[in-house]
Amino acid sequence: MSANQTPRPVALLTGASEGFGRELAGLIARDGYDLIVAARNRQRLTELADELAREHHANVDIRPCDLT
């Protein structure tokens, strides 16, 4: 990061692999946030991270886990 750039804010989102969580991740990334996303399905999280990076230039850290 260059000296004149400010870091992007980061949001933590659970249940991000499908449904409302996935849609919310897209809205958050569109608003300029990087994300940490958690859900049980690693493949879906990876696909989401790739999509958000491509469409919104977001940095996405995936955390496959079950939070129950």
N, CA, C and O atoms as a GROMACS GRO file, in nm:
protein
  272
    1MET      N    1   0.084  -0.117   0.000
    1MET     CA    2   0.000   0.000   0.000
    1MET      C    3   0.088   0.123   0.000
    1MET      O    4   0.186   0.132   0.075
    2SER      N    5   0.054   0.218  -0.085
    2SER     CA    6   0.134   0.340  -0.090
    2SER      C    7   0.096   0.431   0.027
    2SER      O    8  -0.006   0.410   0.094
    3ALA      N    9   0.177   0.530   0.051
    3ALA     CA   10   0.159   0.617   0.166
    3ALA      C   11   0.028   0.695   0.162
    3ALA      O   12  -0.025   0.729   0.268
    4ASN      N   13  -0.026   0.723   0.043
    4ASN     CA   14  -0.148   0.803   0.035
    4ASN      C   15  -0.275   0.718   0.029
    4ASN      O   16  -0.384   0.774   0.018
    5GLN      N   17  -0.265   0.588   0.037
    5GLN     CA   18  -0.383   0.501   0.037
    5GLN      C   19  -0.424   0.471   0.180
    5GLN      O   20  -0.341   0.447   0.267
    6THR      N   21  -0.555   0.471   0.203
    6THR     CA   22  -0.605   0.429   0.333
    6THR      C   23  -0.649   0.284   0.322
    6THR      O   24  -0.698   0.242   0.217
    7PRO      N   25  -0.633   0.208   0.428
    7PRO     CA   26  -0.675   0.068   0.421
    7PRO      C   27  -0.827   0.059   0.410
    7PRO      O   28  -0.900   0.144   0.462
    8ARG      N   29  -0.872  -0.044   0.341
    8ARG     CA   30  -1.016  -0.067   0.330
    8ARG      C   31  -1.067  -0.121   0.462
    8ARG      O   32  -0.997  -0.196   0.530
    9PRO      N   33  -1.188  -0.085   0.500
    9PRO     CA   34  -1.246  -0.144   0.620
    9PRO      C   35  -1.270  -0.293   0.598
    9PRO      O   36  -1.282  -0.339   0.484
   10VAL      N   37  -1.278  -0.368   0.707
   10VAL     CA   38  -1.296  -0.513   0.699
   10VAL      C   39  -1.424  -0.550   0.773
   10VAL      O   40  -1.451  -0.500   0.882
   11ALA      N   41  -1.503  -0.639   0.711
   11ALA     CA   42  -1.625  -0.691   0.774
   11ALA      C   43  -1.610  -0.841   0.793
   11ALA      O   44  -1.552  -0.910   0.709
   12LEU      N   45  -1.663  -0.891   0.904
   12LEU     CA   46  -1.668  -1.033   0.933
   12LEU      C   47  -1.811  -1.079   0.913
   12LEU      O   48  -1.904  -1.024   0.972
   13LEU      N   49  -1.829  -1.181   0.828
   13LEU     CA   50  -1.963  -1.228   0.794
   13LEU      C   51  -1.970  -1.379   0.807
   13LEU      O   52  -1.889  -1.451   0.749
   14THR      N   53  -2.068  -1.427   0.884
   14THR     CA   54  -2.088  -1.571   0.897
   14THR      C   55  -2.206  -1.613   0.809
   14THR      O   56  -2.292  -1.532   0.776
   15GLY      N   57  -2.207  -1.741   0.772
   15GLY     CA   58  -2.314  -1.791   0.686
   15GLY      C   59  -2.308  -1.735   0.546
   15GLY      O   60  -2.411  -1.713   0.483
   16ALA      N   61  -2.187  -1.710   0.497
   16ALA     CA   62  -2.169  -1.637   0.372
   16ALA      C   63  -2.170  -1.724   0.246
   16ALA      O   64  -2.160  -1.670   0.136
   17SER      N   65  -2.183  -1.854   0.259
   17SER     CA   66  -2.169  -1.939   0.141
   17SER      C   67  -2.294  -1.946   0.055
   17SER      O   68  -2.287  -1.989  -0.060
   18GLU      N   69  -2.410  -1.906   0.110
   18GLU     CA   70  -2.533  -1.912   0.030
   18GLU      C   71  -2.640  -1.820   0.087
   18GLU      O   72  -2.625  -1.765   0.196
   19GLY      N   73  -2.747  -1.803   0.012
   19GLY     CA   74  -2.863  -1.728   0.059
   19GLY      C   75  -2.834  -1.583   0.094
   19GLY      O   76  -2.758  -1.514   0.026
   20PHE      N   77  -2.898  -1.539   0.204
   20PHE     CA   78  -2.883  -1.399   0.247
   20PHE      C   79  -2.738  -1.363   0.276
   20PHE      O   80  -2.694  -1.253   0.243
   21GLY      N   81  -2.664  -1.455   0.336
   21GLY     CA   82  -2.524  -1.428   0.368
   21GLY      C   83  -2.440  -1.399   0.245
   21GLY      O   84  -2.358  -1.308   0.245
   22ARG      N   85  -2.462  -1.477   0.140
   22ARG     CA   86  -2.388  -1.457   0.015
   22ARG      C   87  -2.424  -1.322  -0.048
   22ARG      O   88  -2.336  -1.249  -0.093
   23GLU      N   89  -2.553  -1.290  -0.050
   23GLU     CA   90  -2.597  -1.163  -0.106
   23GLU      C   91  -2.542  -1.045  -0.025
   23GLU      O   92  -2.498  -0.945  -0.081
   24LEU      N   93  -2.544  -1.059   0.106
   24LEU     CA   94  -2.491  -0.954   0.192
   24LEU      C   95  -2.341  -0.934   0.170
   24LEU      O   96  -2.292  -0.821   0.171
   25ALA      N   97  -2.268  -1.043   0.150
   25ALA     CA   98  -2.125  -1.032   0.121
   25ALA      C   99  -2.100  -0.948  -0.004
   25ALA      O  100  -2.010  -0.865  -0.008
   26GLY      N  101  -2.182  -0.971  -0.107
   26GLY     CA  102  -2.168  -0.892  -0.229
   26GLY      C  103  -2.196  -0.744  -0.207
   26GLY      O  104  -2.125  -0.659  -0.261
   27LEU      N  105  -2.298  -0.714  -0.128
   27LEU     CA  106  -2.330  -0.574  -0.099
   27LEU      C  107  -2.220  -0.507  -0.017
   27LEU      O  108  -2.184  -0.391  -0.042
   28ILE      N  109  -2.167  -0.579   0.079
   28ILE     CA  110  -2.060  -0.525   0.163
   28ILE      C  111  -1.934  -0.499   0.078
   28ILE      O  112  -1.871  -0.394   0.091
   29ALA      N  113  -1.898  -0.594  -0.007
   29ALA     CA  114  -1.781  -0.577  -0.094
   29ALA      C  115  -1.802  -0.461  -0.190
   29ALA      O  116  -1.710  -0.383  -0.216
   30ARG      N  117  -1.923  -0.449  -0.243
   30ARG     CA  118  -1.954  -0.339  -0.334
   30ARG      C  119  -1.936  -0.204  -0.266
   30ARG      O  120  -1.900  -0.105  -0.331
   31ASP      N  121  -1.961  -0.201  -0.136
   31ASP     CA  122  -1.945  -0.075  -0.060
   31ASP      C  123  -1.801  -0.047  -0.020
   31ASP      O  124  -1.775   0.049   0.053
   32GLY      N  125  -1.707  -0.129  -0.067
   32GLY     CA  126  -1.566  -0.099  -0.046
   32GLY      C  127  -1.498  -0.170   0.070
   32GLY      O  128  -1.389  -0.132   0.110
   33TYR      N  129  -1.561  -0.272   0.123
   33TYR     CA  130  -1.503  -0.348   0.234
   33TYR      C  131  -1.427  -0.469   0.184
   33TYR      O  132  -1.463  -0.528   0.082
   34ASP      N  133  -1.322  -0.507   0.256
   34ASP     CA  134  -1.265  -0.639   0.246
   34ASP      C  135  -1.342  -0.726   0.344
   34ASP      O  136  -1.408  -0.675   0.435
   35LEU      N  137  -1.335  -0.859   0.327
   35LEU     CA  138  -1.417  -0.945   0.410
   35LEU      C  139  -1.341  -1.062   0.469
   35LEU      O  140  -1.243  -1.110   0.412
   36ILE      N  141  -1.388  -1.105   0.583
   36ILE     CA  142  -1.356  -1.236   0.639
   36ILE      C  143  -1.488  -1.309   0.639
   36ILE      O  144  -1.583  -1.266   0.706
   37VAL      N  145  -1.496  -1.420   0.566
   37VAL     CA  146  -1.623  -1.492   0.553
   37VAL      C  147  -1.609  -1.631   0.613
   37VAL      O  148  -1.509  -1.699   0.593
   38ALA      N  149  -1.713  -1.671   0.686
   38ALA     CA  150  -1.713  -1.802   0.750
   38ALA      C  151  -1.840  -1.878   0.712
   38ALA      O  152  -1.949  -1.821   0.706
   39ALA      N  153  -1.824  -2.007   0.688
   39ALA     CA  154  -1.934  -2.099   0.663
   39ALA      C  155  -1.876  -2.239   0.660
   39ALA      O  156  -1.754  -2.256   0.662
   40ARG      N  157  -1.962  -2.339   0.654
   40ARG     CA  158  -1.914  -2.477   0.656
   40ARG      C  159  -1.855  -2.523   0.524
   40ARG      O  160  -1.766  -2.608   0.523
   41ASN      N  161  -1.902  -2.470   0.412
   41ASN     CA  162  -1.866  -2.522   0.280
   41ASN      C  163  -1.746  -2.447   0.220
   41ASN      O  164  -1.760  -2.335   0.172
   42ARG      N  165  -1.629  -2.512   0.224
   42ARG     CA  166  -1.505  -2.449   0.173
   42ARG      C  167  -1.515  -2.414   0.025
   42ARG      O  168  -1.472  -2.306  -0.016
   43GLN      N  169  -1.572  -2.503  -0.056
   43GLN     CA  170  -1.580  -2.479  -0.200
   43GLN      C  171  -1.664  -2.355  -0.230
   43GLN      O  172  -1.625  -2.272  -0.313
   44ARG      N  173  -1.778  -2.343  -0.165
   44ARG     CA  174  -1.863  -2.226  -0.189
   44ARG      C  175  -1.797  -2.097  -0.141
   44ARG      O  176  -1.810  -1.992  -0.204
   45LEU      N  177  -1.725  -2.105  -0.031
   45LEU     CA  178  -1.653  -1.987   0.017
   45LEU      C  179  -1.545  -1.945  -0.081
   45LEU      O  180  -1.526  -1.826  -0.108
   46THR      N  181  -1.475  -2.043  -0.135
   46THR     CA  182  -1.370  -2.014  -0.233
   46THR      C  183  -1.429  -1.949  -0.358
   46THR      O  184  -1.374  -1.853  -0.411
   47GLU      N  185  -1.542  -2.003  -0.405
   47GLU     CA  186  -1.609  -1.945  -0.522
   47GLU      C  187  -1.654  -1.802  -0.492
   47GLU      O  188  -1.640  -1.714  -0.577
   48LEU      N  189  -1.707  -1.779  -0.373
   48LEU     CA  190  -1.749  -1.645  -0.334
   48LEU      C  191  -1.630  -1.549  -0.330
   48LEU      O  192  -1.638  -1.438  -0.381
   49ALA      N  193  -1.521  -1.593  -0.270
   49ALA     CA  194  -1.402  -1.508  -0.262
   49ALA      C  195  -1.352  -1.471  -0.401
   49ALA      O  196  -1.316  -1.355  -0.425
   50ASP      N  197  -1.349  -1.567  -0.491
   50ASP     CA  198  -1.305  -1.538  -0.629
   50ASP      C  199  -1.398  -1.437  -0.696
   50ASP      O  200  -1.352  -1.345  -0.764
   51GLU      N  201  -1.527  -1.455  -0.678
   51GLU     CA  202  -1.626  -1.366  -0.738
   51GLU      C  203  -1.612  -1.223  -0.684
   51GLU      O  204  -1.615  -1.126  -0.760
   52LEU      N  205  -1.598  -1.210  -0.552
   52LEU     CA  206  -1.587  -1.077  -0.492
   52LEU      C  207  -1.456  -1.007  -0.529
   52LEU      O  208  -1.453  -0.885  -0.546
   53ALA      N  209  -1.351  -1.084  -0.542
   53ALA     CA  210  -1.223  -1.027  -0.585
   53ALA      C  211  -1.233  -0.977  -0.729
   53ALA      O  212  -1.184  -0.869  -0.762
   54ARG      N  213  -1.296  -1.056  -0.813
   54ARG     CA  214  -1.307  -1.021  -0.955
   54ARG      C  215  -1.400  -0.901  -0.974
   54ARG      O  216  -1.366  -0.808  -1.047
   55GLU      N  217  -1.516  -0.903  -0.910
   55GLU     CA  218  -1.617  -0.801  -0.935
   55GLU      C  219  -1.598  -0.672  -0.855
   55GLU      O  220  -1.634  -0.564  -0.901
   56HIS      N  221  -1.542  -0.684  -0.734
   56HIS     CA  222  -1.535  -0.567  -0.645
   56HIS      C  223  -1.393  -0.538  -0.595
   56HIS      O  224  -1.374  -0.447  -0.514
   57HIS      N  225  -1.295  -0.613  -0.641
   57HIS     CA  226  -1.155  -0.596  -0.600
   57HIS      C  227  -1.139  -0.607  -0.448
   57HIS      O  228  -1.053  -0.542  -0.389
   58ALA      N  229  -1.221  -0.691  -0.388
   58ALA     CA  230  -1.216  -0.711  -0.242
   58ALA      C  231  -1.115  -0.820  -0.209
   58ALA      O  232  -1.101  -0.919  -0.281
   59ASN      N  233  -1.045  -0.801  -0.100
   59ASN     CA  234  -0.963  -0.908  -0.042
   59ASN      C  235  -1.054  -0.987   0.050
   59ASN      O  236  -1.118  -0.930   0.138
   60VAL      N  237  -1.059  -1.118   0.030
   60VAL     CA  238  -1.150  -1.203   0.107
   60VAL      C  239  -1.072  -1.315   0.170
   60VAL      O  240  -1.005  -1.393   0.102
   61ASP      N  241  -1.083  -1.324   0.302
   61ASP     CA  242  -1.020  -1.431   0.380
   61ASP      C  243  -1.130  -1.530   0.414
   61ASP      O  244  -1.227  -1.493   0.481
   62ILE      N  245  -1.117  -1.656   0.370
   62ILE     CA  246  -1.220  -1.755   0.399
   62ILE      C  247  -1.183  -1.835   0.524
   62ILE      O  248  -1.067  -1.867   0.548
   63ARG      N  249  -1.287  -1.867   0.602
   63ARG     CA  250  -1.273  -1.945   0.724
   63ARG      C  251  -1.378  -2.054   0.728
   63ARG      O  252  -1.485  -2.037   0.786
   64PRO      N  253  -1.348  -2.170   0.664
   64PRO     CA  254  -1.445  -2.279   0.667
   64PRO      C  255  -1.456  -2.335   0.810
   64PRO      O  256  -1.357  -2.383   0.866
   65CYS      N  257  -1.576  -2.329   0.867
   65CYS     CA  258  -1.597  -2.379   1.003
   65CYS      C  259  -1.745  -2.390   1.031
   65CYS      O  260  -1.827  -2.330   0.962
   66ASP      N  261  -1.778  -2.466   1.133
   66ASP     CA  262  -1.915  -2.480   1.180
   66ASP      C  263  -1.924  -2.408   1.314
   66ASP      O  264  -1.860  -2.448   1.410
   67LEU      N  265  -2.003  -2.303   1.320
   67LEU     CA  266  -2.010  -2.221   1.440
   67LEU      C  267  -2.122  -2.260   1.535
   67LEU      O  268  -2.153  -2.186   1.629
   68THR      N  269  -2.185  -2.376   1.512
   68THR     CA  270  -2.293  -2.418   1.602
   68THR      C  271  -2.242  -2.457   1.737
   68THR      O  272  -2.320  -2.494   1.825
   0.00000   0.00000   0.00000
